[in-house]
Amino acid sequence: MFVIFTRLADWLTYTLFSLPAGSKLADAVHFFIEDVTKIYALLLAMIYLIALARASLNVERVRDFLAGRARGVGYLLASGFGAITPFCSCSSIPVFLGFTSAGIPVGITMAFLMTSPLINEVAVLLLLSLLGWKFTLLYVVVGMGVGILAGLFLDAIKAERWLLSFAAQALAEARQRSGQPQASEPEVLTLQQRHQFAKDETIDIFSRVWKWVIIGVGLGAALHGFVPAGWLEDHLGNGQWWSVPAAVLLGIPLYSNATGVIPVMESLITKGLPVGTTLAFCMSTVAASFPEFILLKQVMQWRLLAILFALLLFAFTLVGWIFNAFTPFL
């Protein structure tokens, strides 16, 4: 499906704009066009489909399902669901609002949102063929562990107080409903009513975030096109302790999904970059990118966004150090 966006970017970049293939400017423009069109299409589809599901969903049942279990089980379920659900950063806002509208704690929501872009079935299969089952299993465990521990921490510091007003209101209203007796049968909406709800939600959310997609992808495109090939291997390939946090910081301005970053991992490892450093760089690219945080800023205050950002950087750095230390034994 995504080949459509690649071909559109090819036509605009090389035919309409007549930019020479292989040039830095052409690479940046191609990256920008392909990713913006792809994210817009995915964003519109995800907002609409999730809103359509929310219109039909008995959110009280979802909340009660999680509330009836130990909080730790909720984190585990959310992280596990995120690991098998192919969401990416472009779906962060509709998913976040869907969870808060069901009264699900912020920590459990973030456990899902942090795990989902890091792990998916395609990435697991590719890693299995590239590095073997031990590394792949460790990758899955670490990815889920990052989501669970981050969720625990965010709930411990009561991170919900730093949501923007409309998201906090959705969470409060859902909790308020939990104290009210439920109707014996949930209200059944017609297909037209569900479509209208999803359409209104799509217009409302997209109108707030479209410009931030352009800004975020634009920053990533500039670095994608103008960072010299081989720079990472040349400067971070000796395995010094500081190379892992440096790789994490370098990955932040770039954007990719878990599947798209696998060829990058293969290339970096093949050229001699340590496995832990490579993994830290790629995790940062997937889950701590500018588009991800620019979109999440639409539902979070700056303080919560900064805490989440610092938490991710620490987690990825720690993961990189651990993998570099244990790679000889895998």
Backbone as numpy.savetxt, mean C-alpha at the origin, in Angstrom:
# Nx Ny Nz CAx CAy CAz Cx Cy Cz
-4.22 -6.84 -18.50 -5.04 -5.63 -18.50 -4.18 -4.36 -18.50
-3.08 -4.40 -17.73 -2.25 -3.21 -17.59 -1.48 -2.87 -18.86
-1.46 -3.81 -19.83 -0.76 -3.53 -21.09 -1.40 -2.35 -21.82
-2.67 -2.09 -21.56 -3.35 -0.95 -22.18 -2.67 0.35 -21.80
-2.32 0.47 -20.52 -1.70 1.71 -20.03 -0.27 1.84 -20.57
0.40 0.69 -20.70 1.76 0.71 -21.27 1.73 1.18 -22.71
0.79 0.66 -23.48 0.70 1.04 -24.89 0.30 2.51 -25.04
-0.58 2.98 -24.17 -0.96 4.39 -24.21 0.26 5.27 -23.92
1.04 4.87 -22.90 2.24 5.63 -22.57 3.25 5.57 -23.71
3.37 4.41 -24.37 4.26 4.29 -25.53 3.85 5.27 -26.62
2.56 5.29 -26.95 2.08 6.14 -28.04 2.27 7.62 -27.73
1.91 8.02 -26.50 2.03 9.44 -26.13 3.49 9.87 -26.07
4.33 9.03 -25.48 5.73 9.41 -25.27 6.54 9.41 -26.57
6.43 8.29 -27.31 7.33 8.12 -28.46 6.74 8.57 -29.79
5.40 8.58 -29.90 4.77 8.98 -31.15 4.28 10.42 -31.10
3.41 10.71 -30.14 2.84 12.06 -30.07 3.87 13.10 -29.65
4.65 12.79 -28.57 5.64 13.75 -28.08 6.99 13.61 -28.79
7.18 12.51 -29.55 8.41 12.27 -30.33 9.67 12.31 -29.48
9.59 11.78 -28.25 10.77 11.73 -27.40 11.61 10.50 -27.76
12.91 10.63 -27.80 13.77 9.49 -28.18 13.75 8.39 -27.13
13.48 7.16 -27.55 13.44 6.02 -26.64 14.78 5.86 -25.94
14.75 5.60 -24.66 15.97 5.40 -23.90 16.52 6.64 -23.25
16.00 7.81 -23.62 16.47 9.04 -22.98 15.88 9.17 -21.58
16.55 9.94 -20.74 16.08 10.11 -19.37 14.71 10.78 -19.33
14.52 11.79 -20.17 13.24 12.49 -20.19 12.13 11.55 -20.66
12.41 10.75 -21.68 11.40 9.81 -22.19 11.03 8.78 -21.13
12.03 8.28 -20.41 11.75 7.30 -19.35 10.87 7.91 -18.27
11.17 9.16 -17.87 10.38 9.82 -16.83 8.95 10.08 -17.30
8.81 10.59 -18.54 7.48 10.88 -19.07 6.66 9.60 -19.22
7.30 8.56 -19.74 6.60 7.27 -19.92 6.13 6.73 -18.58
7.00 6.75 -17.59 6.65 6.29 -16.24 5.47 7.08 -15.70
5.52 8.41 -15.86 4.46 9.27 -15.33 3.11 8.96 -15.98
3.09 8.89 -17.31 1.83 8.65 -18.03 1.26 7.28 -17.67
2.12 6.26 -17.69 1.64 4.90 -17.42 1.09 4.77 -16.01
1.81 5.32 -15.03 1.37 5.15 -13.64 0.16 6.01 -13.29
0.11 7.24 -13.79 -1.04 8.09 -13.49 -2.32 7.49 -14.08
-2.27 7.08 -15.33 -3.47 6.50 -15.95 -3.86 5.20 -15.26
-2.87 4.40 -14.90 -3.16 3.13 -14.23 -3.76 3.37 -12.85
-3.17 4.28 -12.09 -3.68 4.55 -10.74 -5.07 5.16 -10.80
-5.29 6.09 -11.74 -6.63 6.68 -11.86 -7.68 5.61 -12.16
-7.36 4.72 -13.10 -8.32 3.66 -13.45 -8.58 2.74 -12.25
-7.50 2.34 -11.57 -7.66 1.47 -10.41 -8.37 2.18 -9.28
-8.02 3.45 -9.08 -8.64 4.21 -8.00 -10.14 4.34 -8.21
-10.56 4.70 -9.41 -11.99 4.82 -9.71 -12.70 3.48 -9.53
-12.09 2.42 -10.04 -12.71 1.09 -9.93 -12.79 0.64 -8.48
-11.69 0.84 -7.72 -11.67 0.39 -6.34 -12.66 1.16 -5.47
-12.69 2.48 -5.62 -13.63 3.27 -4.83 -15.06 2.83 -5.12
-15.38 2.67 -6.39 -16.75 2.31 -6.76 -17.11 0.92 -6.23
-16.25 -0.07 -6.44 -16.56 -1.43 -6.03 -16.65 -1.57 -4.52
-15.72 -0.92 -3.81 -15.76 -1.00 -2.35 -16.98 -0.28 -1.81
-17.32 0.87 -2.39 -18.52 1.59 -1.97 -19.77 0.78 -2.28
-19.78 0.09 -3.41 -20.91 -0.77 -3.77 -21.06 -1.89 -2.75
-19.93 -2.46 -2.34 -19.97 -3.52 -1.32 -20.43 -2.96 0.02
-19.94 -1.76 0.37 -20.34 -1.15 1.64 -21.84 -0.87 1.67
-22.40 -0.49 0.53 -23.83 -0.20 0.48 -24.67 -1.44 0.76
-24.12 -2.61 0.47 -24.84 -3.87 0.67 -24.43 -4.57 1.96
-23.36 -4.09 2.59 -22.78 -4.79 3.73 -23.46 -4.40 5.02
-23.74 -5.38 5.83 -24.22 -5.13 7.18 -22.99 -4.88 8.06
-22.60 -3.61 8.19 -21.34 -3.28 8.86 -21.33 -3.71 10.31
-22.53 -3.79 10.94 -22.58 -4.22 12.32 -22.10 -5.67 12.46
-22.42 -6.49 11.47 -21.97 -7.88 11.53 -20.46 -7.98 11.39
-19.89 -7.14 10.52 -18.43 -7.13 10.37 -17.77 -6.71 11.68
-18.30 -5.63 12.27 -17.74 -5.14 13.53 -17.88 -6.18 14.63
-19.07 -6.78 14.72 -19.31 -7.76 15.78 -18.46 -9.01 15.59
-18.18 -9.35 14.32 -17.32 -10.51 14.05 -15.94 -10.31 14.65
-15.39 -9.10 14.46 -14.07 -8.81 15.01 -14.12 -8.51 16.50
-15.20 -7.83 16.94 -15.31 -7.46 18.35 -15.49 -8.69 19.22
-16.07 -9.73 18.67 -16.31 -10.94 19.44 -15.07 -11.80 19.61
-13.96 -11.37 19.12 -12.71 -12.11 19.23 -11.66 -11.27 19.93
-10.64 -11.94 20.41 -9.55 -11.22 21.06 -8.93 -10.25 20.07
-8.45 -9.11 20.59 -7.89 -8.09 19.70 -6.72 -8.65 18.88
-5.90 -9.51 19.50 -4.78 -10.09 18.78 -5.22 -10.91 17.58
-6.36 -11.62 17.73 -6.89 -12.39 16.61 -7.33 -11.45 15.49
-7.87 -10.29 15.87 -8.28 -9.31 14.87 -7.10 -8.83 14.04
-5.95 -8.56 14.70 -4.76 -8.14 13.96 -4.30 -9.25 13.01
-4.32 -10.49 13.51 -3.86 -11.62 12.71 -4.77 -11.82 11.49
-6.09 -11.74 11.72 -7.03 -11.90 10.62 -6.86 -10.78 9.59
-6.71 -9.54 10.06 -6.56 -8.41 9.15 -5.28 -8.54 8.33
-4.18 -8.91 9.00 -2.91 -9.06 8.30 -2.96 -10.22 7.32
-3.59 -11.33 7.72 -3.72 -12.47 6.83 -4.58 -12.15 5.62
-5.67 -11.41 5.85 -6.53 -11.00 4.74 -5.78 -10.07 3.80
-4.97 -9.18 4.38 -4.17 -8.27 3.56 -3.16 -9.03 2.71
-2.61 -10.13 3.25 -1.60 -10.89 2.53 -2.17 -11.59 1.30
-3.47 -11.90 1.31 -4.06 -12.62 0.17 -4.94 -11.71 -0.67
-4.96 -10.41 -0.35 -5.81 -9.47 -1.08 -4.92 -8.53 -1.88
-5.06 -8.48 -3.21 -4.15 -7.69 -4.05 -4.50 -6.21 -4.11
-4.57 -5.55 -2.93 -4.77 -4.11 -2.93 -3.42 -3.42 -3.01
-3.44 -2.20 -3.52 -2.21 -1.41 -3.59 -2.49 -0.04 -2.98
-1.51 0.86 -3.07 -1.66 2.16 -2.42 -2.84 2.94 -2.96
-3.23 2.72 -4.23 -4.32 3.50 -4.80 -5.66 3.15 -4.17
-5.74 2.01 -3.46 -7.00 1.62 -2.84 -7.04 1.96 -1.36
-6.01 2.64 -0.84 -5.88 2.85 0.60 -7.05 3.62 1.20
-7.50 4.68 0.53 -8.56 5.50 1.09 -9.90 4.77 1.13
-10.39 4.20 0.01 -11.68 3.50 0.11 -11.66 2.34 1.08
-10.55 1.59 1.16 -10.46 0.49 2.12 -10.49 1.04 3.54
-9.72 2.08 3.79 -9.67 2.68 5.12 -11.06 3.15 5.56
-11.77 3.85 4.67 -13.10 4.33 5.02 -14.08 3.18 5.21
-13.93 2.13 4.41 -14.80 0.98 4.58 -14.63 0.32 5.93
-13.38 0.21 6.40 -13.12 -0.39 7.71 -13.61 0.51 8.83
-13.32 1.82 8.74 -13.76 2.71 9.81 -15.27 2.81 9.86
-15.93 2.73 8.71 -17.39 2.78 8.68 -18.01 1.55 9.35
-17.23 0.48 9.45 -17.69 -0.72 10.15 -17.30 -0.71 11.62
-16.66 0.37 12.08 -16.29 0.47 13.49 -15.07 -0.34 13.86
-14.28 -0.75 12.87 -13.09 -1.56 13.15 -11.97 -0.66 13.66
-11.27 -1.02 14.74 -10.21 -0.18 15.29 -9.15 0.18 14.25
-8.55 1.36 14.43 -7.56 1.86 13.47 -6.38 0.91 13.36
-5.94 0.33 14.47 -4.80 -0.57 14.43 -5.05 -1.79 13.56
-6.25 -2.35 13.65 -6.59 -3.51 12.82 -6.67 -3.10 11.35
-7.24 -1.93 11.10 -7.30 -1.41 9.73 -5.91 -1.25 9.14
-4.98 -0.68 9.93 -3.63 -0.45 9.43 -2.86 -1.75 9.28
-3.16 -2.75 10.10 -2.52 -4.05 9.92 -2.85 -4.61 8.55
-4.10 -4.41 8.11 -4.50 -4.84 6.77 -3.82 -4.00 5.70
-3.88 -2.68 5.84 -3.37 -1.80 4.80 -1.85 -1.89 4.63
-1.13 -2.20 5.71 0.32 -2.31 5.60 0.74 -3.64 5.01
-0.03 -4.69 5.27 0.34 -6.01 4.78 -0.01 -6.18 3.31
-1.15 -5.63 2.89 -1.66 -5.88 1.55 -0.70 -5.50 0.43
-0.09 -4.30 0.45 0.82 -3.97 -0.66 2.14 -4.73 -0.61
2.49 -5.26 0.57 3.77 -5.95 0.70 3.74 -7.37 0.17
2.59 -8.03 0.33 2.52 -9.46 0.02 1.34 -9.71 -0.91
1.56 -10.41 -1.98 0.45 -10.96 -2.76 0.89 -12.27 -3.38
-0.06 -13.02 -3.92 0.25 -14.37 -4.38 1.26 -14.38 -5.53
1.23 -13.36 -6.39 2.18 -13.31 -7.51 3.60 -13.10 -6.98
3.75 -12.17 -6.03 5.06 -11.90 -5.45 5.60 -13.14 -4.75
4.73 -13.86 -4.06 5.17 -15.06 -3.35 5.66 -16.11 -4.34
4.93 -16.32 -5.43 5.34 -17.31 -6.43 6.66 -16.93 -7.10
6.81 -15.65 -7.40 8.05 -15.20 -8.04 9.24 -15.33 -7.10
9.05 -14.97 -5.82 10.12 -15.11 -4.84 10.48 -16.58 -4.62
9.46 -17.43 -4.65 9.70 -18.86 -4.47 10.62 -19.40 -5.56
10.37 -18.98 -6.79 11.22 -19.45 -7.89 12.58 -18.78 -7.89
12.67 -17.57 -7.34 13.91 -16.81 -7.38 14.86 -17.17 -6.23
14.30 -17.27 -5.00 15.16 -17.41 -3.83 14.87 -18.64 -2.98
13.84 -19.40 -3.33 13.56 -20.62 -2.57 12.53 -20.44 -1.48
12.07 -21.58 -0.91 10.94 -21.54 0.01 11.29 -20.94 1.36
12.54 -21.11 1.83 12.90 -20.58 3.14 12.82 -19.05 3.15
13.41 -18.42 2.13 13.37 -16.97 2.04 11.94 -16.48 1.86
11.16 -17.19 1.02 9.77 -16.79 0.76 8.93 -16.87 2.02
9.09 -17.95 2.77 8.34 -18.10 4.02 8.71 -17.00 5.01
10.00 -16.72 5.11 10.44 -15.65 6.01 9.89 -14.30 5.56
9.84 -14.10 4.25 9.30 -12.85 3.70 7.82 -12.67 4.08
7.03 -13.74 3.96 5.61 -13.67 4.31 5.44 -13.43 5.81
6.21 -14.15 6.62 6.10 -14.00 8.08 6.48 -12.58 8.50
7.57 -12.08 7.91 8.02 -10.72 8.26 6.99 -9.68 7.81
6.47 -9.83 6.57 5.48 -8.88 6.08 4.24 -8.83 6.96
3.73 -10.00 7.36 2.56 -10.03 8.25 2.93 -9.51 9.64
4.15 -9.84 10.10 4.58 -9.36 11.41 4.66 -7.85 11.48
5.15 -7.22 10.40 5.21 -5.76 10.34 3.82 -5.17 10.48
2.84 -5.73 9.76 1.48 -5.23 9.84 0.88 -5.40 11.21
1.06 -6.57 11.83 0.48 -6.85 13.15 1.09 -5.95 14.22
2.42 -5.86 14.25 3.09 -5.03 15.27 2.75 -3.56 15.10
2.66 -3.09 13.85 2.29 -1.70 13.62 0.86 -1.44 14.12
-0.05 -2.39 13.86 -1.41 -2.24 14.34 -1.49 -2.19 15.86
-0.75 -3.08 16.52 -0.71 -3.10 17.98 -0.23 -1.76 18.53
0.84 -1.24 17.94 1.42 0.02 18.41 0.45 1.18 18.20
-0.18 1.25 17.03 -1.08 2.36 16.73 -2.31 2.36 17.64
-2.81 1.18 17.97 -3.92 1.13 18.91 -3.47 1.48 20.32
-2.24 1.08 20.68 -1.72 1.37 22.02 -1.59 2.87 22.26
-1.25 3.63 21.22 -1.11 5.09 21.38 -2.40 5.83 21.03
-3.50 5.05 20.81 -4.82 5.64 20.49 -4.73 6.54 19.26
-4.23 5.96 18.17 -3.99 6.72 16.94 -5.26 7.27 16.32
-6.41 6.74 16.68 -7.66 7.20 16.06 -7.95 8.67 16.35
-7.34 9.22 17.40 -7.57 10.64 17.72 -6.95 11.57 16.69
-6.11 11.03 15.81 -5.45 11.84 14.78 -6.00 11.59 13.39
-7.20 11.02 13.31 -7.88 10.93 12.02 -8.47 12.29 11.65
-8.64 12.54 10.36 -9.35 13.74 9.95 -10.82 13.62 10.35
-11.49 14.74 10.43 -12.81 14.79 11.05 -13.82 13.83 10.42
-13.85 13.74 9.08 -14.87 12.91 8.46 -14.61 11.43 8.71
-13.33 11.02 8.77 -13.00 9.63 9.06 -13.27 9.30 10.52
-12.92 10.23 11.41 -13.20 10.04 12.83 -14.71 9.97 13.08
-15.46 10.78 12.37 -16.91 10.78 12.51 -17.51 9.44 12.07
-16.99 8.89 10.97 -17.47 7.59 10.49 -17.22 6.50 11.52
-16.04 6.55 12.17 -15.71 5.56 13.19 -16.60 5.74 14.41
-16.81 7.00 14.83 -17.65 7.26 16.00 -19.10 6.84 15.77
-19.61 7.12 14.58 -20.99 6.74 14.27 -21.16 5.22 14.27
-20.17 4.52 13.76 -20.24 3.05 13.74 -20.24 2.50 15.16
-19.42 3.09 16.04 -19.39 2.64 17.43 -20.68 2.99 18.16
-21.25 4.13 17.81 -22.51 4.52 18.42 -23.62 3.55 18.05
-23.60 3.09 16.82 -24.61 2.12 16.38 -24.49 0.80 17.12
-23.25 0.51 17.63 -23.05 -0.77 18.30 -23.84 -0.87 19.59
-24.19 0.28 20.17 -24.97 0.27 21.41 -26.46 0.27 21.18
-26.86 0.31 19.95 -28.28 0.36 19.63 -28.76 -1.02 19.20
-29.99 -1.37 19.53 -30.52 -2.68 19.09 -30.59 -2.75 17.58
-30.22 -3.89 17.04 -30.21 -4.04 15.61 -31.58 -4.52 15.12
-31.92 -4.09 13.93 -33.16 -4.56 13.34 -33.02 -6.05 13.02
-34.13 -6.76 13.06 -34.09 -8.19 12.81 -33.57 -8.50 11.41
-33.90 -7.63 10.48 -33.43 -7.81 9.12 -32.78 -6.52 8.63
-31.57 -6.58 8.08 -30.93 -5.35 7.57 -31.70 -4.79 6.39
-31.61 -3.47 6.24 -32.28 -2.81 5.12 -31.67 -3.30 3.81
-32.55 -3.65 2.88 -32.11 -4.14 1.58 -32.25 -3.02 0.56
-31.11 -2.59 0.00 -31.13 -1.51 -0.99 -31.31 -2.10 -2.38
-31.95 -1.35 -3.23 -32.08 -1.77 -4.62 -30.74 -1.58 -5.33
-30.61 -2.19 -6.48 -29.38 -2.04 -7.26 -29.14 -0.58 -7.62
-30.20 0.15 -7.95 -30.08 1.56 -8.30 -29.60 2.39 -7.11
-30.11 2.07 -5.91 -29.68 2.80 -4.71 -28.22 2.52 -4.39
-27.80 1.28 -4.56 -26.40 0.95 -4.31 -25.48 1.63 -5.34
-25.91 1.65 -6.58 -25.14 2.32 -7.62 -25.01 3.81 -7.33
-26.11 4.44 -6.90 -26.07 5.87 -6.62 -25.14 6.19 -5.45
-25.19 5.33 -4.41 -24.30 5.51 -3.26 -22.84 5.39 -3.71
-22.54 4.36 -4.49 -21.17 4.14 -4.95 -20.71 5.26 -5.87
-21.60 5.75 -6.72 -21.26 6.85 -7.63 -20.93 8.12 -6.85
-21.76 8.45 -5.86 -21.52 9.66 -5.05 -20.21 9.54 -4.28
-19.95 8.36 -3.73 -18.72 8.13 -2.97 -17.50 8.27 -3.89
-17.59 7.73 -5.09 -16.48 7.79 -6.04 -16.16 9.24 -6.42
-17.19 10.01 -6.73 -16.98 11.42 -7.10 -16.38 12.20 -5.94
-16.90 11.97 -4.73 -16.45 12.71 -3.55 -14.98 12.43 -3.25
-14.59 11.15 -3.20 -13.22 10.80 -2.85 -12.25 11.16 -3.97
-12.62 10.86 -5.22 -11.71 11.14 -6.33 -11.44 12.63 -6.48
-12.46 13.45 -6.21 -12.28 14.90 -6.33 -11.28 15.43 -5.31
-11.09 14.69 -4.21 -10.14 15.14 -3.19 -8.73 14.66 -3.43
-8.55 13.56 -4.20 -7.23 12.96 -4.26 -6.56 12.99 -5.63
-7.28 13.38 -6.70 -6.70 13.24 -8.04 -5.41 14.03 -8.20
-5.38 15.23 -7.64 -4.19 16.06 -7.82 -2.98 15.52 -7.05
-3.26 14.83 -5.92 -2.17 14.28 -5.13 -1.53 13.08 -5.83
-2.31 12.38 -6.63 -1.74 11.29 -7.44 -0.72 11.85 -8.41
-1.07 12.96 -9.06 -0.16 13.59 -10.02 1.14 14.02 -9.35
1.01 14.62 -8.16 2.21 15.09 -7.45 3.09 13.91 -7.03
2.46 12.90 -6.44 3.22 11.75 -5.95 3.91 10.99 -7.07
3.17 10.67 -8.12 3.76 9.93 -9.24 4.79 10.79 -9.97
4.56 12.10 -10.03 5.52 12.99 -10.68 6.87 12.95 -9.99
6.88 12.92 -8.66 8.15 12.82 -7.93 8.83 11.48 -8.22
8.03 10.42 -8.22 8.60 9.11 -8.52 9.13 9.02 -9.94
8.41 9.63 -10.89 8.82 9.60 -12.29 10.15 10.33 -12.49
10.32 11.46 -11.80 11.56 12.22 -11.93 12.76 11.38 -11.49
12.61 10.70 -10.36 13.71 9.88 -9.89 13.90 8.64 -10.76
12.77 8.07 -11.21 12.85 6.88 -12.05 13.61 7.17 -13.35
13.38 8.33 -13.91 14.01 8.65 -15.19 15.42 9.17 -15.07
15.76 9.80 -13.93 17.04 10.51 -13.88 18.06 9.93 -12.92
17.67 8.93 -12.08 18.67 8.26 -11.25 19.46 7.31 -12.14
20.79 7.43 -12.20 21.59 6.59 -13.11 21.44 5.11 -12.82
21.38 4.30 -13.88 21.31 2.85 -13.73 22.58 2.35 -13.05
22.42 1.42 -12.11 23.57 0.85 -11.41 24.03 1.65 -10.21
23.39 2.79 -9.95 23.84 3.63 -8.83 23.69 2.91 -7.50
22.57 2.21 -7.32 22.33 1.51 -6.06 23.40 0.45 -5.80
23.67 -0.38 -6.82 24.66 -1.44 -6.62 26.03 -0.87 -6.33
26.37 0.22 -6.98 27.69 0.81 -6.81 27.89 1.40 -5.41
26.83 1.96 -4.84 26.98 2.68 -3.57 26.51 1.90 -2.34
25.66 0.87 -2.53 25.11 0.16 -1.38 25.41 -1.32 -1.41
26.33 -1.74 -2.27 26.56 -3.16 -2.47 27.57 -3.81 -1.55
28.18 -3.05 -0.63 29.20 -3.64 0.22 28.67 -4.14 1.56
27.40 -3.93 1.84 26.78 -4.50 3.03 27.07 -3.78 4.33
27.53 -2.52 4.29 27.75 -1.79 5.54 26.42 -1.59 6.28
26.50 -1.38 7.61 25.29 -1.28 8.41 24.40 -0.13 7.94
25.01 0.97 7.47 24.25 2.14 7.08 23.59 1.99 5.71
24.00 0.95 4.95 23.43 0.78 3.61 21.95 0.43 3.66
21.51 -0.24 4.74 20.09 -0.61 4.83 19.20 0.62 5.05
19.46 1.46 6.09 18.62 2.66 6.21 18.75 3.59 5.00
19.92 3.62 4.37 20.07 4.44 3.16 19.19 3.92 2.04
19.12 2.59 1.89 18.27 2.00 0.86 16.80 2.27 1.13
16.41 2.23 2.40 15.02 2.53 2.77 14.67 3.96 2.38
15.54 4.90 2.69 15.29 6.30 2.37 15.24 6.52 0.86
16.08 5.82 0.13 16.08 5.97 -1.33 14.82 5.41 -1.97
14.22 4.41 -1.33 13.03 3.80 -1.90 11.77 4.61 -1.73
11.77 5.55 -0.77 10.55 6.30 -0.46 10.00 7.09 -1.65
10.83 7.83 -2.40 10.24 8.64 -3.49 9.76 7.82 -4.68
10.15 6.55 -4.74 9.78 5.73 -5.89 8.44 5.05 -5.63
7.83 4.54 -6.69 6.54 3.89 -6.53 6.50 2.61 -7.35
6.04 1.54 -6.73 5.80 0.29 -7.44 4.84 -0.54 -6.60
4.25 -1.57 -7.20 3.48 -2.51 -6.41 4.35 -3.74 -6.15
3.83 -4.67 -5.32 4.63 -5.81 -4.90 5.05 -6.68 -6.08
4.18 -6.80 -7.08 4.52 -7.62 -8.24 5.56 -6.92 -9.11
5.38 -5.63 -9.35 6.28 -4.89 -10.21 7.68 -4.75 -9.65
7.83 -4.87 -8.32 9.13 -4.66 -7.73 9.97 -5.94 -7.73
9.34 -7.09 -8.00 10.09 -8.35 -8.00 11.21 -8.37 -9.03
10.98 -7.94 -10.30 12.10 -7.89 -11.25 13.23 -6.98 -10.78
12.89 -5.91 -10.06 13.92 -5.03 -9.51 14.74 -5.78 -8.48
14.06 -6.54 -7.61 14.76 -7.32 -6.60 15.72 -8.32 -7.26
15.22 -8.99 -8.29 16.05 -9.99 -8.98 17.29 -9.33 -9.58
17.11 -8.17 -10.19 18.23 -7.47 -10.81 19.25 -7.03 -9.77
18.78 -6.47 -8.66 19.69 -5.97 -7.63 20.46 -7.10 -6.96
19.76 -8.21 -6.66 20.42 -9.35 -6.02 21.44 -9.97 -6.96
21.07 -10.09 -8.23 21.98 -10.66 -9.23 23.25 -9.82 -9.37
23.11 -8.51 -9.22 24.26 -7.62 -9.38 25.06 -7.46 -8.10
24.67 -8.18 -7.03 25.50 -8.21 -5.84 25.01 -7.42 -4.64
23.84 -6.79 -4.74 23.32 -6.07 -3.57 22.85 -7.10 -2.55
23.22 -6.95 -1.26 22.80 -7.92 -0.24 21.28 -8.09 -0.20
20.83 -9.29 0.15 19.40 -9.59 0.14 18.63 -8.67 1.08
19.14 -8.46 2.29 18.44 -7.61 3.25 18.33 -6.18 2.78
19.41 -5.66 2.19 19.39 -4.29 1.67 18.40 -4.18 0.52
18.39 -5.18 -0.35 17.45 -5.20 -1.47 16.01 -5.24 -0.98
15.75 -6.11 -0.01 14.39 -6.25 0.51 13.93 -4.96 1.18
14.82 -4.33 1.96 14.47 -3.08 2.63 14.13 -2.00 1.61
14.92 -1.92 0.54 14.67 -0.94 -0.52 13.32 -1.19 -1.18
13.05 -2.44 -1.51 11.82 -2.77 -2.24 10.59 -2.62 -1.36
10.68 -2.98 -0.07 9.54 -2.79 0.84 9.24 -1.32 1.00
10.29 -0.50 1.07 10.10 0.95 1.17 9.43 1.49 -0.09
9.84 0.99 -1.25 9.27 1.44 -2.51 7.79 1.11 -2.60
7.40 -0.08 -2.07 6.01 -0.53 -2.17 5.12 0.12 -1.12
5.56 0.13 0.14 4.66 0.49 1.24 4.94 1.84 1.88
6.00 2.53 1.48 6.28 3.85 2.07 6.50 4.88 0.98
5.85 4.70 -0.16 6.06 5.59 -1.30 5.28 6.89 -1.13
5.68 7.90 -1.90 4.98 9.18 -1.87 3.50 9.06 -2.22
3.13 8.31 -3.28 1.70 8.20 -3.58 0.89 7.63 -2.42
1.45 6.62 -1.73 0.76 6.01 -0.59 0.48 7.04 0.48
1.50 7.81 0.85 1.34 8.75 1.96 0.56 9.99 1.55
0.70 10.40 0.31 -0.08 11.55 -0.16 -1.57 11.21 -0.16
-1.91 9.97 -0.51 -3.30 9.56 -0.48 -3.80 9.41 0.96
-2.99 8.81 1.83 -3.40 8.63 3.22 -3.55 9.96 3.95
-2.86 10.99 3.48 -3.00 12.32 4.10 -4.43 12.82 4.00
-5.20 12.28 3.07 -6.58 12.72 2.92 -7.50 12.18 4.01
-7.02 11.22 4.82 -7.84 10.70 5.92 -7.14 10.80 7.27
-5.88 11.27 7.30 -5.11 11.33 8.54 -4.54 12.72 8.75
-4.37 13.08 10.03 -3.65 14.30 10.36 -2.15 14.06 10.18
-1.41 15.16 10.09 0.03 15.05 9.86 0.72 14.24 10.95
0.27 14.37 12.20 0.94 13.67 13.30 0.85 12.15 13.11
-0.33 11.66 12.78 -0.50 10.22 12.57 0.29 9.76 11.36
0.30 10.57 10.31 1.05 10.21 9.11 2.55 10.13 9.42
3.05 11.06 10.23 4.48 11.05 10.59 4.81 9.83 11.44
3.92 9.46 12.36 4.15 8.28 13.19 4.18 7.02 12.33
3.23 6.92 11.41 3.18 5.77 10.51 4.44 5.71 9.65
4.88 6.85 9.16 6.07 6.94 8.32 7.30 6.46 9.09
7.49 6.98 10.32 8.64 6.59 11.13 8.58 5.10 11.48
7.39 4.60 11.75 7.21 3.20 12.09 7.64 2.30 10.93
7.25 2.67 9.72 7.62 1.89 8.55 9.13 1.92 8.32
9.73 3.09 8.42 11.18 3.19 8.20 11.94 2.34 9.20
11.52 2.37 10.44 12.19 1.55 11.47 12.01 0.07 11.17
10.77 -0.33 10.82 10.49 -1.74 10.55 11.29 -2.26 9.37
11.34 -1.48 8.27 12.06 -1.93 7.08 13.56 -2.01 7.33
14.09 -1.06 8.09 15.52 -1.08 8.43 15.85 -2.31 9.25
15.01 -2.59 10.25 15.23 -3.77 11.09 15.14 -5.05 10.27
14.17 -5.12 9.37 14.03 -6.29 8.49 15.28 -6.47 7.64
15.79 -5.38 7.07 16.98 -5.47 6.24 18.19 -5.98 7.01
18.39 -5.47 8.22 19.51 -5.94 9.05 19.37 -7.42 9.38
18.13 -7.84 9.71 17.90 -9.24 10.07 18.20 -10.16 8.88
17.69 -9.80 7.70 17.91 -10.64 6.52 19.38 -10.67 6.13
20.08 -9.55 6.23 21.50 -9.55 5.91 22.28 -10.46 6.87
21.83 -10.47 8.14 22.53 -11.29 9.14 22.26 -12.79 8.93
21.04 -13.12 8.50 20.65 -14.53 8.42 20.73 -15.12 7.01
21.02 -14.29 6.00 21.09 -14.81 4.63 22.06 -15.98 4.48
23.24 -15.98 5.13 24.13 -17.14 4.97 23.54 -18.45 5.46
22.50 -18.38 6.31 21.94 -19.60 6.88 20.66 -20.04 6.17
20.21 -19.24 5.18 18.95 -19.57 4.50 19.23 -20.46 3.28
